[in-house]
Amino acid sequence: MKLHELRDNPGATKKRMRVGRGPGSGKGKMGGRGIKGQKSRSGVAINGYEGGQMPLYQRLPKRGFNKPNRKAYAVVNLGLIQKFVDEKKLDASAAITEEALVASGLVRRVKDGIRVLAKGEVSAKLNIEVTGASKAAVEAVEKAGGSLTVKTAPAAE
């Protein structure tokens, strides 16, 4: 075999159809687009349209739900509270309230309350009063000799 004998397999390549190049080409005049109508124009893509059949995105069931009045809590980890106590930004001897957490800069805004989670270690004896806390966080604070009280928000009337 020589270089000039190299050929593609028969049928592997096909010549491009030149649309709109006269009646002898087989795709002349309207170029296979039919007469008038939206699809005969250039620059038209009817995405999701299935010719009167119910489109796929409408046939499929919708799942999920977002509660419109869901509570959004500011989340604080115990390790961060301990770090702020060590850096003297929070006073461990006084009660650590939501206002104290905002004043120290640990929490930007209270939202619907502050929730304490158990990530990190606690060594100081802390007295924390917040809107919410995980069970593990309560156990960790009590293990260190402190107390974590969860205050209930006043009922909306």
N, C-alpha and C positions, 0 to 999 in steps of 0.2 A: 504494500500500500504506500502511495506517495501522497504528499500534501495536496496536490491538485485533484486527487481522487476522493478527498473527504466530502461527504454529502450528508445532509440531514436524512433521517428515515423518511420514506414517502408518507405524506400526510402530516408530518410534524409541524410544518409551517404553512400558514394560509395567508393569502394576500388580503390586505385591508380593503374593506368595502368603501369606495368613494361615493358618498351620498350626494345626490342632487347634481349629477354630471351628465344629464341628458337621458332620453328614453332608452337608448341602447344599453345603458348600464344596468337596467333592471331596478334601479333605485333613483330614478330621475324625478323631475318636477317637485313633488312634495316630500320626497326622500323617506317614504315609509311612515310619515306622521299622520296621514289621513287629511281630512278637510276641516279647516277651522278648529275651534275649540281650544280650551286651555292647554292641552297637551301638545298642540301643534306649534305653540309659541316657544321661543327660546327662553331659558332661565326659569323653567317651571319645575318644581319638585313638590309633589303632594305627599308629604311625609305622613305616615300613619293612616292615610286614606285607603280604604279597601273596597271602593266601588259600591257603596251602599250597604255592604256587609258590616255588621257590628265590629268596629276595630278591636284589635287584640288588647290594647290597653284598657278598653272598656269591658271586655269579656272577663278579664282576670279579676279575682276577688281582691278587695283592698283589706289590708291588715294593719293593726296598730291603732293606738289612741294616745293623744297627749292631753292630759288633764289641764283644763284652762286655769283652775284655781289651785294648782299644786304649790306647796310651800317650798321656798328656796332658802336653804340654810347656808350661812357662812361656815365653812368647815375649818377646824383647827386641830392639829395633832398634838398629843401630849408632849412629844419630844420638842416641839417648837416652844411650847409654854415653858418647859424646863430650861431651854436655851435662853429665853428672854429673862427668866428669873436669875440664871447664872450671870447674865450680862447686866443685871441690876435695872433692866427696863421695866420689870414687873416686881411689885413688892410681895414677897411670899408670906409675910406676916399678916398682911391685910387680906380681906376676901377678894378673890379675883372675879370680878363681875364682867359682864359684857362691855360696860362702859370703859372699864380699866383696860380690856383687851384692845378696844378701838383707840384709846388714848396712847397706848404703848406703840401702836403701829403694827401690831401683829395681825389685826383684822382691819380691812379697809372700811367696810360698812356692815351693819348688822343684818340687813335683809329681813327675813322672817324670824331671825334668831340665830344663835351660834350653837353649833353642834360639835362636841369634842369627840375625837376618835383616838384609839389606843396606840397609834403608831409612835414608836420612840419610847425611851425610858424616862421614868420619873423618880427622882431621889429626894426632892424637897417635900416637906409637909405642906401641902397646898389645900386651901379652902376655896373651891371653885363653885360659882353659881351661874349656870347657863340654861338655855332653853332645851337643849337635847344633848344626850351622850350615849355612846355605845356601852353595852354591858362590860366589855373588856376594859374600857376606859375607866368606868366606875371602880372596877376591881383593882386596877393598877394604882389609882390614886389612894384608895383605902389601904392597899398593901403598903404604900409608902407612909401611911399614918395620917393622911389627910382626909378630906371629905369632898364629894362631888354631888351637889344638889341640883336636881333638874326642876326648874320652876315651870309651871304651866302658864301659858299665855291666857289672858282674860278672854272669856268666850265672847265672840262677836254677836251683837244683838241686832 
